[in-house]
């Protein structure tokens, strides 16, 4: 380990100088890019406009991100890493626990409209194999469906869910409903309670799959 970093960790002092300034500028670029990609999508967004909003030159922006494609992928990866750390860093105790976590995530998304609108704008564009986010979203959906399917299979194995449960199809359906409700919310936020709509669906689904017919446990919104 670098001696300077070691001393800084031991004393608890924060990084100063060009490194801290650079990290702050990179964060502001990412935050601005979220709003631009949300409003205009990838192709119509401009590095020059993003740089101007942050107060840097376009070449200054390219010092942190090699291209618009690199900036897009960095925005998506940062958002995904944040969600995983906040909601999915520990394993699920049950399928009910998994469903509750999904509800907490959706409730959280309803309180950060910029990132939610960005997701909706980009996921549609990225159906084109030539889109720079195509590989990211294809990999993301494959991973989510695989992980959710495994959680449902575990629920079947423990007797929480009926043995006839089609775990892969159910996982795909859950993700489709989540994204569909999110799209409706993005189009008319005041008329759609995204978290409540999803809770109604997941509660109905849970009752139909549960061996006891039990309702989905309550969940409290996260701060």
RAUR-V266537 format. One record per helix or strand of 3 or more residues. SS is the DSSP state (hx for helix, st for strand). FROM is the first residue (numbers start at 1). TO is the last residue. If there is no record, write none. Layout:
BEGIN
ss=SS from=FROM to=TO
ss=SS from=FROM to=TO
END
This chain:
BEGIN
ss=hx from=3 to=11
ss=hx from=18 to=40
ss=hx from=47 to=54
ss=hx from=58 to=64
ss=hx from=68 to=87
ss=hx from=95 to=109
ss=hx from=113 to=125
ss=hx from=134 to=158
ss=hx from=167 to=187
ss=hx from=189 to=191
ss=hx from=194 to=209
END
